[in-house]
Amino acid sequence: MECRHCASPLEKPGDFCLVCREENTEAVVLEAARDRVTLTMLAAEDDHDRTEPVLGETTITTTPEDGENEPIELRNFAGLVGDEIRRKRPEEVYAGGERTVIRAVREDVHHEFYRVDADDPVGEVRKRRGTRALDVVETPPMEKIGGSHSTLIGGRTGMRAIQTVAGHPHVKKVIPGPIDAGGNGSQSGLRAKVTRADGGGNVRMLLRDGSSVQENRIVTTARDREMGERIRADLNDVLAEDEFR
């Protein structure tokens, strides 16, 4: 494949061009299993008239280990996947499949991951990108947290859950609510769940810690319920991957 900007040869389809310093891949889609990850590289939407939307795909495999060797094997596997992502320098990474593998890759590359669950993840991502027109919020997570209630249930763990949500690029603000300590709690440990979007695309996150419940308002860049539901699904997936659900 040649660079779509300067026509220099690329070692692999979709690689970042080291000659003109321009990206060729805008989004990477990961389909993750415990023993293999397939990466599909997608061009920028406005370049589809010059090149195919799907630039190529790469599959990386591993032989899963058990016991004390598993963490090292998983870390090495995630590192190989991360190396492929870094070669592309994409704007976005979408991921579906095995959460353990996705979590390990996220820790390696530090990209913002969007969760996608579908029989045809590449097709779903192309459809999602074609209809997506959401603003991205660059504000650091801690600066997005505000409101009149400064106390969070769960202490540092509750704050980590709030920061996980605040770190999403389509979240403008997280407003903690009052704490209701009158419920009946049976679960141990803090749990978090993002609830159904309202008509304006905003959502709420419920934090539960024993018998205490706190409802936190999340202001998003969505403009309607449909787009808010996509953000809700992303947030719940990130919370699940960080073991808050």
TASUL-V527619 format. One record per run of one state. SS is the DSSP state (~ for helix, > for strand, _ for the rest). FROM is the first residue (numbers start at 1). TO is the last residue. If there is no record, write none. Layout:
BEGIN
ss->(SS;SS)
from->(FROM;FROM)
to->(TO;TO)
END
This chain:
BEGIN
ss->(_;>;_;>;_;>;_;>;_;~;_;>;_;~;_;>;_;~;_;>;_;~;_;~;>;_;~;_;>;_;>;_;>;_;>;_;>;_;~;_)
from->(1;2;3;9;10;27;33;36;43;45;48;54;62;67;89;92;98;99;110;113;116;121;132;141;145;147;155;167;171;176;179;181;190;195;203;210;212;221;225;242)
to->(1;2;8;9;26;32;35;42;44;47;53;61;66;88;91;97;98;109;112;115;120;131;140;144;146;154;166;170;175;178;180;189;194;202;209;211;220;224;241;245)
END
